[in-house]
Amino acid sequence: MPLYRKTAAAIALVAFTVACHGGASAGATAGSSTMPPSTGPAMQAESMEQAGEYLTIVGSCNDCHTQGWVESKGKIPPADRFAGLNVGFRGEWGTSYGKNLRTITQRQSEDHWVEVLKTTDGGDGHPPMPWWNTAQMNERDLRAIYRYIKSLGPNPKGVPRSLPPGKEPTGPWIWVATKTGAL
């Protein structure tokens, strides 16, 4: 077989393989940026990281995990995102804080990240984290969020630890409770 026919056959085989895998290379791995195929509704973007960034914005993840996000109306550079929030959310469960997700993604596997967001942190998840929403998310979207946050790199900023009911926080906090009746 002449070389040009071998080359054309190889190109056709690669094109067929890519088409059959929904645009993802057959060798896409957990660390790959390529968008793998998905079952059910999922975000589509140029890369997993781009999908993850978009999902964190429309999912309001920065509201609780990025210091100053709400006050600046989202004008926080990526280098300062997801390093946690020092304002507590207080309710009958105690006081919880928006964790430093950059530190978490550096030490946690992608599979564990998905498991935590699908299972309400093994039953230890506290409000106001919308665990009921993340449990319904497409696994590929959860992986995209993980990859975006991990791509930001480490940020050693610490946030206060959660407090049990009855323990008074020393810093600022927001009371989260449902009230009924007239205003």
C-alpha positions in Angstrom: 0.0 0.0 0.0 1.5 3.4 -0.9 2.4 5.8 1.9 -0.3 8.3 1.0 -3.0 5.7 1.3 -1.6 4.5 4.7 -1.6 8.1 5.9 -5.2 8.7 4.7 -6.3 5.4 6.3 -4.7 6.4 9.6 -6.3 9.9 9.5 -9.7 8.3 8.8 -9.3 5.9 11.7 -8.4 8.8 14.1 -11.4 10.9 12.8 -13.7 7.9 13.3 -12.4 7.2 16.8 -12.8 10.9 17.8 -16.4 11.0 16.4 -17.4 7.9 18.2 -16.1 9.2 21.5 -18.1 12.5 21.3 -15.0 14.6 20.6 -13.0 13.2 23.5 -9.8 11.4 22.8 -9.9 7.7 23.6 -7.1 8.3 26.1 -8.8 11.0 28.2 -7.8 10.5 31.8 -8.9 12.0 35.1 -6.2 14.7 34.7 -7.1 15.4 31.1 -8.7 18.7 30.2 -10.7 17.1 27.3 -14.4 17.1 27.7 -15.4 13.4 28.0 -18.8 12.2 26.9 -21.6 12.5 29.4 -25.0 10.8 30.0 -27.7 13.2 30.8 -27.6 17.0 31.0 -24.1 18.5 31.5 -22.2 21.6 30.8 -20.3 21.7 27.4 -17.2 23.8 27.0 -13.8 23.9 25.3 -12.3 22.2 28.4 -13.2 20.8 31.7 -11.6 23.8 33.4 -13.7 26.3 31.4 -16.8 24.3 32.2 -15.9 24.2 35.9 -15.3 27.9 36.0 -18.7 28.6 34.5 -20.4 26.2 36.8 -18.9 27.7 39.9 -20.1 31.1 38.8 -23.7 30.2 37.9 -23.9 27.8 40.8 -22.9 30.6 43.2 -20.0 28.6 44.7 -17.9 31.8 45.1 -20.6 33.4 47.3 -19.6 31.2 50.2 -16.0 30.1 49.3 -14.4 33.4 48.0 -13.8 36.3 50.4 -15.3 39.5 49.1 -17.1 37.9 46.1 -20.6 39.2 47.0 -19.4 42.7 48.0 -17.4 43.1 44.8 -20.2 41.7 42.6 -17.9 39.0 41.4 -14.9 41.2 40.6 -12.4 38.9 42.3 -9.5 37.7 40.1 -9.1 33.9 39.8 -5.9 34.0 41.8 -8.0 35.0 44.9 -11.0 32.7 44.4 -12.0 29.7 46.5 -9.6 30.4 49.4 -12.5 30.3 51.9 -14.7 32.7 53.8 -14.1 34.0 57.3 -17.8 34.9 57.8 -19.6 32.1 59.6 -23.1 30.7 58.8 -24.8 30.1 62.1 -27.9 28.0 62.8 -29.2 25.1 64.8 -26.3 23.0 63.5 -23.7 25.4 65.0 -21.5 27.6 62.8 -20.0 26.6 59.5 -17.6 28.4 57.2 -17.0 28.3 53.4 -14.0 26.1 53.2 -10.8 26.7 51.3 -11.6 24.6 48.3 -8.2 25.2 46.8 -6.5 23.4 49.7 -9.1 20.6 49.6 -8.6 19.9 45.9 -4.8 19.8 46.3 -5.0 17.0 48.9 -8.2 15.2 47.8 -8.6 12.9 44.8 -11.1 13.8 42.1 -13.1 10.6 42.9 -13.3 11.5 46.6 -14.5 15.0 45.6 -17.3 13.5 43.6 -18.2 11.1 46.4 -18.4 13.9 49.0 -20.6 16.1 46.8 -22.9 13.2 46.0 -23.3 12.0 49.6 -23.6 15.2 51.7 -20.0 14.8 52.9 -20.8 11.4 54.3 -23.7 12.9 56.4 -21.4 15.5 58.0 -22.3 18.4 55.6 -23.7 21.5 57.1 -25.9 24.3 55.7 -25.8 26.6 53.8 -24.0 24.2 51.4 -26.7 23.1 49.0 -26.0 19.3 49.3 -29.3 18.4 47.8 -28.3 20.2 44.6 -24.8 18.8 44.3 -26.2 15.3 44.8 -28.2 15.7 41.6 -25.4 17.1 39.5 -23.9 15.2 36.6 -20.7 13.5 37.6 -18.8 15.1 34.7 -19.8 18.6 35.9 -18.6 17.8 39.5 -15.3 16.7 38.0 -15.1 19.9 35.9 -15.6 22.0 39.0 -12.8 20.0 40.8 -10.4 20.4 37.9 -11.1 24.2 37.6 -10.5 24.8 41.3 -7.5 22.5 41.4 -6.0 24.4 38.3 -6.0 27.6 40.4 -3.2 26.0 42.5 -2.7 26.0 46.3 -3.7 28.8 48.5 -2.7 28.3 52.2 -5.1 30.8 53.6 -7.0 29.3 56.5 -10.6 29.8 57.6 -12.1 29.2 61.0 -13.2 25.7 61.9 -16.9 24.8 62.2 -18.3 25.2 65.7 -20.9 23.0 67.4 -24.3 24.4 68.6 -23.9 26.7 71.6 -20.3 27.6 70.9 -20.0 31.4 70.2 -18.0 32.4 67.1 -15.3 35.1 67.7 -15.6 36.6 64.2 -18.4 37.8 62.0 -21.3 35.5 61.3 -24.7 35.4 59.6 -27.7 33.8 61.4 -29.4 31.3 59.0 -32.9 30.4 60.2 -36.4 30.1 58.8 -39.0 32.4 60.3 -42.7 32.4 59.9 -45.3 35.0 60.5 -45.8 38.7 59.5 -42.8 41.0 59.0 
